[in-house]
Amino acid sequence: MKKILGLVVSMSVLGLASASNATVYNFALTISDPAALVTTVAGGVDAFGNVSVNDAGGNLAFDMKLNPGWEMRHAPDSNHWSFAFNTSKSFTYSGITLIGGGAATATAFTGVNASPFGAFTNALQCDAGTNGKKKTPCLPGWQPGINPTELKFTANGLALSDLFQSSTVYGGKKMWFIADVVNAAGKTGNVGAATCALATGGGCFGGGGGGGGGGGGVPEPASWALMIGGMGLTGAALRRRRTAIFA
């Protein structure tokens, strides 16, 4: 009976621990150099897109999605990158997928600069396409249906605590992520994400962009079912044990 009770309790605890580990953060891409004219909004601040980071499974799953009016591109220089970020440890990529255009591919780089937001340890660049009769992604300029608008990948072996902001301060803020975009007018430039907002589970990084992780996660429905079932089995086992004692 003790063994059964211990197993049931262990299952419940494991279910709770698993549920608390999955956390999703959203980082809004809102900051640009006004001189780049990637937006007509004063100060270069606009809703360019969002970076979602999910730490489920012991890895980080990234989803960078641009809003309508902007596309990813292949920049013909070394200061613009499809996506860049900072991490304090080594990792491996998997599942790199570009969505919203043609069959684009991407190449990984390390130690890059993304003006005016400074240096980043890691970057992905949408590979150059062919601008001829048969256009293929990625191209430098505005190409709806050809250039992608979304990037997904998994950074294996990374945790949220391994990410850090750029050391360069721009507009009083440091960037978590940057993306290189082009708009319908053909204007191009890097846009940055300086703050994060909680999507599910835990709390956001300190001060909307400081260091340190958040609190515990919110259990998912399947995890709730496991915990409730475990509690029920625990109660039943205790009742049987009490009956046996007083019989």
Accessible surface in RSA format (square Angstrom, percent):
REM  Atomic radii and reference values for relative SASA: ProtOr
REM  Chains: A
REM  Algorithm: Lee & Richards
REM  Probe-radius: 1.40
REM  Slices: 20
REM RES _ NUM      All-atoms   Total-Side   Main-Chain    Non-polar    All polar
REM                ABS   REL    ABS   REL    ABS   REL    ABS   REL    ABS   REL
RES MET A   1    94.98  49.2  56.08  37.1  38.90  92.6  56.67  48.2  38.31  50.8
RES LYS A   2   161.11  78.6 150.23  92.2  10.88  25.9  94.75  85.3  66.35  70.7
RES LYS A   3   185.35  90.4 171.40 105.2  13.95  33.2 122.90 110.6  62.45  66.5
RES ILE A   4    94.26  53.6  92.90  69.2   1.36   3.3  94.26  67.9   0.00   0.0
RES LEU A   5    39.73  22.1  39.73  28.4   0.00   0.0  39.73  27.9   0.00   0.0
RES GLY A   6    34.82  42.9   0.00   N/A  34.82  42.9  33.19  91.1   1.62   3.6
RES LEU A   7   114.18  63.6 108.67  77.7   5.51  13.9 112.40  78.9   1.79   4.8
RES VAL A   8    10.26   6.7  10.26   9.3   0.00   0.0  10.26   8.9   0.00   0.0
RES VAL A   9    65.81  43.3  64.69  58.6   1.12   2.7  65.81  57.2   0.00   0.0
RES SER A  10    54.82  46.3  49.85  66.5   4.97  11.5  24.73  52.7  30.09  42.2
RES MET A  11    80.49  41.7  78.51  52.0   1.98   4.7  65.06  55.3  15.44  20.5
RES SER A  12    16.87  14.3  15.12  20.2   1.75   4.0  15.11  32.2   1.76   2.5
RES VAL A  13    89.55  58.9  87.54  79.3   2.00   4.8  89.15  77.5   0.40   1.1
RES LEU A  14   121.25  67.5 118.32  84.6   2.94   7.4 118.47  83.2   2.78   7.5
RES GLY A  15     2.88   3.6   0.00   N/A   2.88   3.6   2.86   7.8   0.02   0.1
RES LEU A  16    95.34  53.1  95.34  68.2   0.00   0.0  95.34  67.0   0.00   0.0
RES ALA A  17    46.13  42.4  39.79  61.4   6.34  14.4  45.47  64.0   0.66   1.7
RES SER A  18    72.41  61.2  60.18  80.3  12.23  28.2  29.35  62.5  43.07  60.3
RES ALA A  19     2.83   2.6   0.00   0.0   2.83   6.4   2.57   3.6   0.25   0.7
RES SER A  20    39.69  33.5  31.11  41.5   8.59  19.8  18.50  39.4  21.20  29.7
RES ASN A  21    96.61  66.6  88.37  85.4   8.24  19.8  27.95  67.3  68.65  66.4
RES ALA A  22    21.66  19.9  17.08  26.4   4.58  10.4  17.30  24.4   4.37  11.6
RES THR A  23     9.15   6.5   9.15   9.3   0.00   0.0   1.38   1.9   7.76  11.7
RES VAL A  24    27.25  17.9  27.25  24.7   0.00   0.0  27.25  23.7   0.00   0.0
RES TYR A  25     3.73   1.7   3.73   2.1   0.00   0.0   0.00   0.0   3.73   4.6
RES ASN A  26    47.26  32.6  46.11  44.6   1.15   2.8   8.04  19.4  39.22  37.9
RES PHE A  27     0.00   0.0   0.00   0.0   0.00   0.0   0.00   0.0   0.00   0.0
RES ALA A  28    42.02  38.6  39.33  60.7   2.69   6.1  39.33  55.4   2.69   7.1
RES LEU A  29     0.00   0.0   0.00   0.0   0.00   0.0   0.00   0.0   0.00   0.0
RES THR A  30    40.48  28.8  40.48  41.0   0.00   0.0  26.39  35.4  14.09  21.3
RES ILE A  31    16.71   9.5  16.71  12.4   0.00   0.0  16.71  12.0   0.00   0.0
RES SER A  32     1.41   1.2   0.45   0.6   0.96   2.2   0.15   0.3   1.26   1.8
RES ASP A  33    44.51  31.2  44.19  44.0   0.32   0.8   4.63  10.9  39.88  39.8
RES PRO A  34    64.01  46.6  54.87  50.0   9.13  33.2  58.72  48.5   5.28  32.8
RES ALA A  35    85.41  78.5  53.50  82.6  31.91  72.6  64.83  91.3  20.58  54.5
RES ALA A  36    27.57  25.3  11.53  17.8  16.03  36.5  23.15  32.6   4.42  11.7
RES LEU A  37    95.69  53.3  92.09  65.9   3.59   9.0  92.09  64.7   3.59   9.7
RES VAL A  38     1.48   1.0   0.22   0.2   1.27   3.1   0.22   0.2   1.27   3.4
RES THR A  39    13.09   9.3   2.53   2.6  10.55  25.2   6.20   8.3   6.89  10.4
RES THR A  40   143.60 102.1 109.38 110.9  34.22  81.5  85.68 115.1  57.92  87.6
RES VAL A  41    73.29  48.2  62.66  56.7  10.63  25.6  68.44  59.5   4.86  13.2
RES ALA A  42    96.42  88.7  69.62 107.4  26.80  61.0  81.28 114.5  15.14  40.1
RES GLY A  43    52.00  64.1   0.00   N/A  52.00  64.1  30.56  83.9  21.44  48.0
RES GLY A  44     1.21   1.5   0.00   N/A   1.21   1.5   0.75   2.0   0.46   1.0
RES VAL A  45    80.80  53.2  77.11  69.8   3.69   8.9  77.11  67.0   3.69  10.0
RES ASP A  46    36.98  25.9  28.94  28.8   8.04  19.0   8.04  18.9  28.94  28.9
RES ALA A  47    59.57  54.8  53.51  82.6   6.07  13.8  54.72  77.1   4.86  12.9
RES PHE A  48     0.00   0.0   0.00   0.0   0.00   0.0   0.00   0.0   0.00   0.0
RES GLY A  49     5.84   7.2   0.00   N/A   5.84   7.2   0.59   1.6   5.25  11.8
RES ASN A  50    48.56  33.5  48.12  46.5   0.44   1.1  27.53  66.3  21.02  20.3
RES VAL A  51     0.00   0.0   0.00   0.0   0.00   0.0   0.00   0.0   0.00   0.0
RES SER A  52    27.23  23.0  27.01  36.0   0.22   0.5  12.77  27.2  14.46  20.3
RES VAL A  53     0.00   0.0   0.00   0.0   0.00   0.0   0.00   0.0   0.00   0.0
RES ASN A  54    47.25  32.6  47.04  45.5   0.21   0.5   8.60  20.7  38.65  37.4
RES ASP A  55    30.25  21.2  24.57  24.5   5.67  13.4   4.11   9.7  26.14  26.1
RES ALA A  56    50.57  46.5  35.65  55.0  14.92  33.9  36.73  51.7  13.84  36.7
RES GLY A  57    75.10  92.6   0.00   N/A  75.10  92.6  42.94 117.8  32.16  72.0
RES GLY A  58    60.57  74.7   0.00   N/A  60.57  74.7  40.33 110.7  20.24  45.3
RES ASN A  59    45.07  31.1  44.50  43.0   0.57   1.4   2.86   6.9  42.21  40.8
RES LEU A  60     0.00   0.0   0.00   0.0   0.00   0.0   0.00   0.0   0.00   0.0
RES ALA A  61    44.74  41.1  41.36  63.8   3.37   7.7  41.50  58.4   3.23   8.6
RES PHE A  62     4.24   2.1   0.27   0.2   3.97  10.3   0.61   0.4   3.63  10.4
RES ASP A  63    40.00  28.0  38.48  38.3   1.52   3.6  13.44  31.6  26.56  26.5
RES MET A  64     0.42   0.2   0.36   0.2   0.06   0.1   0.36   0.3   0.06   0.1
RES LYS A  65   117.70  57.4 116.43  71.4   1.27   3.0  60.83  54.7  56.87  60.6
RES LEU A  66     8.52   4.7   0.00   0.0   8.52  21.4   0.00   0.0   8.52  22.9
RES ASN A  67    53.90  37.2  52.39  50.6   1.51   3.6   9.76  23.5  44.14  42.7
RES PRO A  68   130.89  95.4 105.33  96.0  25.57  92.9 117.52  97.0  13.37  83.1
RES GLY A  69    37.92  46.8   0.00   N/A  37.92  46.8  26.15  71.8  11.76  26.3
RES TRP A  70    29.92  12.0  27.74  13.4   2.18   5.1  27.70  14.8   2.22   3.6
RES GLU A  71     5.34   3.1   5.34   4.0   0.00   0.0   2.85   5.5   2.49   2.0
RES MET A  72     0.07   0.0   0.07   0.0   0.00   0.0   0.07   0.1   0.00   0.0
RES ARG A  73    12.26   5.1  12.26   6.3   0.00   0.0   0.00   0.0  12.26   7.4
RES HIS A  74    42.93  23.5  42.93  29.8   0.00   0.0  26.40  27.2  16.53  19.2
RES ALA A  75     3.29   3.0   0.00   0.0   3.29   7.5   0.00   0.0   3.29   8.7
RES PRO A  76   105.18  76.7  66.89  61.0  38.29 139.2  77.96  64.4  27.22 169.2
RES ASP A  77    65.30  45.7  43.02  42.8  22.28  52.7  42.35  99.7  22.95  22.9
RES SER A  78    79.50  67.2  71.55  95.5   7.94  18.3  40.58  86.4  38.92  54.5
RES ASN A  79    57.98  40.0  57.98  56.0   0.00   0.0   2.28   5.5  55.70  53.8
RES HIS A  80    38.21  20.9  38.21  26.6   0.00   0.0  25.24  26.0  12.98  15.1
RES TRP A  81    20.56   8.3  20.56  10.0   0.00   0.0  20.56  11.0   0.00   0.0
RES SER A  82     1.13   1.0   1.13   1.5   0.00   0.0   1.13   2.4   0.00   0.0
RES PHE A  83     0.01   0.0   0.01   0.0   0.00   0.0   0.01   0.0   0.00   0.0
RES ALA A  84     0.00   0.0   0.00   0.0   0.00   0.0   0.00   0.0   0.00   0.0
RES PHE A  85     0.31   0.2   0.31   0.2   0.00   0.0   0.31   0.2   0.00   0.0
RES ASN A  86     4.47   3.1   3.59   3.5   0.88   2.1   0.00   0.0   4.47   4.3
RES THR A  87    10.93   7.8   2.77   2.8   8.16  19.4   2.77   3.7   8.16  12.3
RES SER A  88    81.46  68.8  43.76  58.4  37.70  86.8  41.41  88.2  40.05  56.1
RES LYS A  89   100.19  48.9  85.76  52.6  14.42  34.3  53.72  48.4  46.47  49.5
RES SER A  90   103.18  87.2  81.33 108.5  21.85  50.3  53.53 114.0  49.65  69.6
RES PHE A  91    35.22  17.6   4.15   2.6  31.07  80.9  11.84   7.2  23.38  66.9
RES THR A  92    87.93  62.5  84.50  85.7   3.43   8.2  75.44 101.3  12.49  18.9
RES TYR A  93    54.45  25.4  28.80  16.4  25.65  66.7  28.77  21.6  25.68  31.7
RES SER A  94    49.80  42.1  40.65  54.3   9.14  21.1  40.34  85.9   9.45  13.2
RES GLY A  95    57.67  71.1   0.00   N/A  57.67  71.1  40.25 110.5  17.42  39.0
RES ILE A  96    63.47  36.1  33.43  24.9  30.04  72.4  33.43  24.1  30.04  81.5
RES THR A  97    64.39  45.8  60.10  60.9   4.29  10.2  43.85  58.9  20.53  31.0
RES LEU A  98    18.08  10.1   1.36   1.0  16.71  42.0   1.36   1.0  16.71  45.0
RES ILE A  99    65.82  37.5  61.82  46.1   4.00   9.6  65.82  47.4   0.00   0.0
RES GLY A 100    45.76  56.4   0.00   N/A  45.76  56.4  25.15  69.0  20.60  46.1
RES GLY A 101    28.50  35.1   0.00   N/A  28.50  35.1   1.05   2.9  27.45  61.5
RES GLY A 102    29.38  36.2   0.00   N/A  29.38  36.2  24.52  67.3   4.87  10.9
RES ALA A 103   103.81  95.5  67.45 104.1  36.37  82.7  79.86 112.5  23.95  63.4
RES ALA A 104    15.66  14.4   0.00   0.0  15.66  35.6   0.92   1.3  14.74  39.1
RES THR A 105    86.42  61.5  79.24  80.3   7.18  17.1  70.01  94.0  16.40  24.8
RES ALA A 106    22.24  20.5   1.06   1.6  21.18  48.2   1.06   1.5  21.18  56.1
RES THR A 107    62.12  44.2  58.28  59.1   3.84   9.2  44.33  59.5  17.79  26.9
RES ALA A 108    49.18  45.2  26.83  41.4  22.35  50.8  26.98  38.0  22.20  58.8
RES PHE A 109    81.39  40.7  75.42  46.7   5.97  15.5  80.95  49.1   0.44   1.2
RES THR A 110   104.83  74.6  84.17  85.3  20.67  49.2  50.84  68.3  54.00  81.6
RES GLY A 111    67.36  83.1   0.00   N/A  67.36  83.1  35.93  98.6  31.43  70.4
RES VAL A 112    11.05   7.3   3.78   3.4   7.27  17.5   9.86   8.6   1.19   3.2
RES ASN A 113    65.60  45.2  62.22  60.1   3.37   8.1  27.43  66.0  38.16  36.9
RES ALA A 114     0.00   0.0   0.00   0.0   0.00   0.0   0.00   0.0   0.00   0.0
RES SER A 115    53.43  45.2  47.99  64.0   5.44  12.5  19.05  40.6  34.38  48.2
RES PRO A 116    40.33  29.4  26.51  24.2  13.82  50.2  33.65  27.8   6.68  41.5
RES PHE A 117     0.29   0.1   0.00   0.0   0.29   0.8   0.27   0.2   0.02   0.1
RES GLY A 118    10.97  13.5   0.00   N/A  10.97  13.5   9.55  26.2   1.42   3.2
RES ALA A 119    62.97  57.9  55.83  86.2   7.14  16.2  56.05  78.9   6.92  18.3
RES PHE A 120     3.21   1.6   0.00   0.0   3.21   8.4   2.13   1.3   1.08   3.1
RES THR A 121    48.03  34.2  42.17  42.8   5.86  14.0  45.44  61.0   2.59   3.9
RES ASN A 122    15.32  10.6  15.32  14.8   0.00   0.0   0.00   0.0  15.32  14.8
RES ALA A 123     0.00   0.0   0.00   0.0   0.00   0.0   0.00   0.0   0.00   0.0
RES LEU A 124     0.38   0.2   0.38   0.3   0.00   0.0   0.38   0.3   0.00   0.0
RES GLN A 125     8.37   4.7   8.37   6.1   0.00   0.0   5.07  10.8   3.30   2.5
RES CYS A 126     0.04   0.0   0.00   0.0   0.04   0.1   0.00   0.0   0.04   0.0
RES ASP A 127    42.20  29.6  40.37  40.2   1.83   4.3  22.43  52.8  19.77  19.7
RES ALA A 128    68.65  63.1  40.68  62.8  27.96  63.6  40.68  57.3  27.96  74.1
RES GLY A 129    24.86  30.7   0.00   N/A  24.86  30.7   4.15  11.4  20.71  46.4
RES THR A 130    84.99  60.4  81.35  82.5   3.64   8.7  52.12  70.0  32.87  49.7
RES ASN A 131    99.20  68.4  65.88  63.7  33.32  80.2  17.16  41.3  82.04  79.3
RES GLY A 132    37.25  45.9   0.00   N/A  37.25  45.9  31.10  85.4   6.14  13.8
RES LYS A 133   225.37 109.9 178.53 109.5  46.84 111.5 130.29 117.3  95.07 101.3
RES LYS A 134   165.25  80.6 156.95  96.3   8.29  19.7 103.81  93.4  61.44  65.4
RES LYS A 135    92.43  45.1  71.72  44.0  20.71  49.3  32.53  29.3  59.90  63.8
RES THR A 136    45.59  32.4  45.27  45.9   0.32   0.8  40.13  53.9   5.45   8.2
RES PRO A 137    18.88  13.8   8.25   7.5  10.63  38.6   8.25   6.8  10.63  66.0
RES CYS A 138     0.91   0.7   0.00   0.0   0.91   2.1   0.00   0.0   0.91   1.0
RES LEU A 139     3.36   1.9   3.36   2.4   0.00   0.0   3.36   2.4   0.00   0.0
RES PRO A 140    60.48  44.1  59.22  54.0   1.26   4.6  59.30  49.0   1.18   7.3
RES GLY A 141    27.98  34.5   0.00   N/A  27.98  34.5  24.75  67.9   3.23   7.2
RES TRP A 142    73.33  29.4  57.41  27.8  15.92  37.4  46.32  24.7  27.01  43.8
RES GLN A 143    33.94  19.0  33.79  24.7   0.15   0.4   0.15   0.3  33.79  25.6
RES PRO A 144    86.16  62.8  65.69  59.9  20.47  74.4  68.47  56.5  17.69 110.0
RES GLY A 145    59.14  72.9   0.00   N/A  59.14  72.9  32.25  88.5  26.89  60.2
RES ILE A 146    34.80  19.8  34.26  25.5   0.54   1.3  34.80  25.1   0.00   0.0
RES ASN A 147     0.56   0.4   0.00   0.0   0.56   1.3   0.00   0.0   0.56   0.5
RES PRO A 148     0.03   0.0   0.03   0.0   0.00   0.0   0.03   0.0   0.00   0.0
RES THR A 149    42.83  30.5  42.83  43.4   0.00   0.0  26.91  36.1  15.92  24.1
RES GLU A 150    16.57   9.5  16.57  12.5   0.00   0.0   0.73   1.4  15.84  12.9
RES LEU A 151     0.69   0.4   0.55   0.4   0.14   0.4   0.55   0.4   0.14   0.4
RES LYS A 152    85.59  41.8  85.59  52.5   0.00   0.0  32.31  29.1  53.27  56.7
RES PHE A 153     5.26   2.6   0.41   0.3   4.85  12.6   3.35   2.0   1.92   5.5
RES THR A 154    35.96  25.6  35.96  36.5   0.00   0.0  11.90  16.0  24.06  36.4
RES ALA A 155     0.00   0.0   0.00   0.0   0.00   0.0   0.00   0.0   0.00   0.0
RES ASN A 156    42.90  29.6  38.90  37.6   4.00   9.6  18.74  45.1  24.16  23.4
RES GLY A 157    40.30  49.7   0.00   N/A  40.30  49.7  33.46  91.8   6.84  15.3
RES LEU A 158     1.53   0.9   0.00   0.0   1.53   3.8   0.79   0.6   0.74   2.0
RES ALA A 159    47.03  43.2  45.18  69.7   1.85   4.2  46.79  65.9   0.24   0.6
RES LEU A 160    13.61   7.6  11.85   8.5   1.76   4.4  11.85   8.3   1.76   4.7
RES SER A 161    89.56  75.7  58.04  77.5  31.52  72.6  43.10  91.8  46.46  65.1
RES ASP A 162    21.18  14.8  20.57  20.5   0.60   1.4   0.35   0.8  20.83  20.8
RES LEU A 163    10.84   6.0   1.26   0.9   9.57  24.1   1.26   0.9   9.57  25.8
RES PHE A 164    86.99  43.5  84.75  52.5   2.25   5.8  86.41  52.4   0.58   1.7
RES GLN A 165    37.14  20.8  26.05  19.0  11.09  26.4   3.31   7.0  33.84  25.7
RES SER A 166     0.99   0.8   0.00   0.0   0.99   2.3   0.73   1.5   0.26   0.4
RES SER A 167    96.64  81.7  74.42  99.3  22.22  51.2  49.90 106.3  46.74  65.5
RES THR A 168    50.44  35.9  43.49  44.1   6.95  16.6  32.66  43.9  17.78  26.9
RES VAL A 169    87.07  57.3  60.87  55.1  26.20  63.1  60.87  52.9  26.20  71.1
RES TYR A 170    50.89  23.8  48.75  27.7   2.13   5.6  42.13  31.7   8.75  10.8
RES GLY A 171    71.96  88.7   0.00   N/A  71.96  88.7  40.24 110.4  31.71  71.0
RES GLY A 172    68.53  84.5   0.00   N/A  68.53  84.5  31.91  87.6  36.63  82.0
RES LYS A 173    99.90  48.7  94.50  58.0   5.40  12.9  55.62  50.1  44.28  47.2
RES LYS A 174    87.64  42.8  84.04  51.6   3.60   8.6  31.96  28.8  55.68  59.3
RES MET A 175     0.52   0.3   0.52   0.3   0.00   0.0   0.52   0.4   0.00   0.0
RES TRP A 176     4.88   2.0   3.91   1.9   0.97   2.3   3.91   2.1   0.97   1.6
RES PHE A 177     0.94   0.5   0.94   0.6   0.00   0.0   0.94   0.6   0.00   0.0
RES ILE A 178     0.00   0.0   0.00   0.0   0.00   0.0   0.00   0.0   0.00   0.0
RES ALA A 179     0.00   0.0   0.00   0.0   0.00   0.0   0.00   0.0   0.00   0.0
RES ASP A 180     0.00   0.0   0.00   0.0   0.00   0.0   0.00   0.0   0.00   0.0
RES VAL A 181     0.00   0.0   0.00   0.0   0.00   0.0   0.00   0.0   0.00   0.0
RES VAL A 182     0.00   0.0   0.00   0.0   0.00   0.0   0.00   0.0   0.00   0.0
RES ASN A 183    19.40  13.4  19.40  18.7   0.00   0.0   7.29  17.6  12.11  11.7
RES ALA A 184    71.46  65.7  48.01  74.1  23.44  53.3  48.31  68.0  23.15  61.3
RES ALA A 185    80.72  74.2  42.82  66.1  37.91  86.2  54.91  77.3  25.82  68.4
RES GLY A 186    39.88  49.2   0.00   N/A  39.88  49.2  19.04  52.2  20.84  46.7
RES LYS A 187    89.74  43.8  88.07  54.0   1.67   4.0  39.11  35.2  50.64  53.9
RES THR A 188    42.41  30.2  29.67  30.1  12.73  30.3   6.95   9.3  35.46  53.6
RES GLY A 189     3.52   4.3   0.00   N/A   3.52   4.3   3.52   9.7   0.00   0.0
RES ASN A 190     4.03   2.8   0.00   0.0   4.03   9.7   0.00   0.0   4.03   3.9
RES VAL A 191     0.00   0.0   0.00   0.0   0.00   0.0   0.00   0.0   0.00   0.0
RES GLY A 192     0.00   0.0   0.00   N/A   0.00   0.0   0.00   0.0   0.00   0.0
RES ALA A 193     0.00   0.0   0.00   0.0   0.00   0.0   0.00   0.0   0.00   0.0
RES ALA A 194     6.69   6.2   2.73   4.2   3.96   9.0   2.73   3.8   3.96  10.5
RES THR A 195    64.14  45.6  62.88  63.7   1.26   3.0  35.12  47.2  29.02  43.9
RES CYS A 196    11.13   8.4   0.00   0.0  11.13  26.2   1.49   3.8   9.64  10.4
RES ALA A 197    59.66  54.9  55.54  85.7   4.12   9.4  59.52  83.8   0.15   0.4
RES LEU A 198    79.22  44.1  52.64  37.7  26.57  66.8  52.64  37.0  26.57  71.5
RES ALA A 199    44.12  40.6  13.36  20.6  30.76  70.0  19.52  27.5  24.59  65.1
RES THR A 200    83.32  59.3  78.08  79.2   5.23  12.5  74.00  99.4   9.32  14.1
RES GLY A 201     2.37   2.9   0.00   N/A   2.37   2.9   0.88   2.4   1.49   3.3
RES GLY A 202    16.27  20.1   0.00   N/A  16.27  20.1   3.04   8.3  13.23  29.6
RES GLY A 203    24.97  30.8   0.00   N/A  24.97  30.8  24.72  67.8   0.25   0.6
RES CYS A 204    38.65  29.2  19.37  21.6  19.28  45.3  19.37  49.1  19.28  20.8
RES PHE A 205     4.71   2.4   3.17   2.0   1.53   4.0   3.17   1.9   1.53   4.4
RES GLY A 206    38.13  47.0   0.00   N/A  38.13  47.0  35.46  97.3   2.67   6.0
RES GLY A 207    89.44 110.3   0.00   N/A  89.44 110.3  46.67 128.1  42.77  95.8
RES GLY A 208    24.51  30.2   0.00   N/A  24.51  30.2  16.52  45.3   7.99  17.9
RES GLY A 209    11.35  14.0   0.00   N/A  11.35  14.0   5.90  16.2   5.45  12.2
RES GLY A 210    27.66  34.1   0.00   N/A  27.66  34.1  26.51  72.8   1.15   2.6
RES GLY A 211    62.39  76.9   0.00   N/A  62.39  76.9  36.65 100.6  25.74  57.7
RES GLY A 212    51.89  64.0   0.00   N/A  51.89  64.0  36.79 101.0  15.09  33.8
RES GLY A 213    53.32  65.8   0.00   N/A  53.32  65.8  18.65  51.2  34.67  77.6
RES GLY A 214    38.58  47.6   0.00   N/A  38.58  47.6   9.49  26.1  29.09  65.1
RES GLY A 215    55.27  68.2   0.00   N/A  55.27  68.2  39.11 107.3  16.15  36.2
RES GLY A 216    59.85  73.8   0.00   N/A  59.85  73.8  31.20  85.6  28.65  64.2
RES GLY A 217    14.18  17.5   0.00   N/A  14.18  17.5   0.00   0.0  14.18  31.8
RES VAL A 218    99.22  65.3  89.11  80.7  10.10  24.3  90.26  78.4   8.95  24.3
RES PRO A 219    21.59  15.7  15.08  13.7   6.51  23.7  15.08  12.4   6.51  40.5
RES GLU A 220    96.61  55.5  94.34  71.4   2.27   5.4  30.96  59.9  65.66  53.6
RES PRO A 221   114.78  83.7 105.67  96.3   9.11  33.1 109.89  90.7   4.90  30.4
RES ALA A 222    80.06  73.6  64.13  99.0  15.93  36.2  72.33 101.9   7.74  20.5
RES SER A 223    18.30  15.5  15.38  20.5   2.91   6.7   2.87   6.1  15.42  21.6
RES TRP A 224   121.81  48.9 121.81  59.0   0.00   0.0 109.96  58.6  11.85  19.2
RES ALA A 225    65.52  60.2  50.34  77.7  15.18  34.5  57.27  80.7   8.25  21.9
RES LEU A 226    75.80  42.2  67.85  48.5   7.95  20.0  74.71  52.5   1.10   2.9
RES MET A 227     6.52   3.4   6.52   4.3   0.00   0.0   1.51   1.3   5.01   6.6
RES ILE A 228   111.90  63.7 109.50  81.6   2.40   5.8 109.67  79.0   2.23   6.0
RES GLY A 229    37.27  46.0   0.00   N/A  37.27  46.0  35.51  97.4   1.77   4.0
RES GLY A 230     4.83   6.0   0.00   N/A   4.83   6.0   3.10   8.5   1.73   3.9
RES MET A 231   121.65  63.0 111.52  73.8  10.14  24.1  86.47  73.5  35.18  46.6
RES GLY A 232    44.26  54.6   0.00   N/A  44.26  54.6  39.47 108.3   4.79  10.7
RES LEU A 233   100.78  56.1  98.46  70.4   2.31   5.8  98.72  69.3   2.06   5.5
RES THR A 234    27.45  19.5  27.45  27.8   0.00   0.0  24.79  33.3   2.65   4.0
RES GLY A 235    21.98  27.1   0.00   N/A  21.98  27.1  21.23  58.2   0.75   1.7
RES ALA A 236    23.82  21.9  22.62  34.9   1.20   2.7  23.45  33.0   0.37   1.0
RES ALA A 237     1.20   1.1   0.60   0.9   0.60   1.4   0.84   1.2   0.35   0.9
RES LEU A 238    86.70  48.3  82.56  59.1   4.14  10.4  83.19  58.4   3.51   9.4
RES ARG A 239   157.63  66.2 154.04  78.5   3.58   8.5  74.88 102.3  82.75  50.2
RES ARG A 240   130.81  54.9 123.32  62.9   7.49  17.8  67.64  92.4  63.17  38.3
RES ARG A 241   101.80  42.7 100.11  51.0   1.69   4.0  16.18  22.1  85.62  51.9
RES ARG A 242   164.78  69.2 162.82  83.0   1.96   4.7  46.30  63.3 118.48  71.8
RES THR A 243    93.92  66.8  86.88  88.1   7.04  16.8  67.90  91.2  26.02  39.3
RES ALA A 244    73.57  67.6  48.84  75.4  24.72  56.2  56.25  79.2  17.32  45.9
RES ILE A 245   108.20  61.6  78.95  58.8  29.25  70.5  86.16  62.0  22.04  59.8
RES PHE A 246   157.54  78.8 124.13  76.9  33.41  86.9 129.43  78.5  28.11  80.5
RES ALA A 247   115.28 106.0  42.38  65.4  72.90 165.8  81.68 115.0  33.61  89.0
END  Absolute sums over single chains surface
CHAIN  1 A    11891.4       8718.0       3173.4       7735.9       4155.5
END  Absolute sums over all chains
TOTAL         11891.4       8718.0       3173.4       7735.9       4155.5
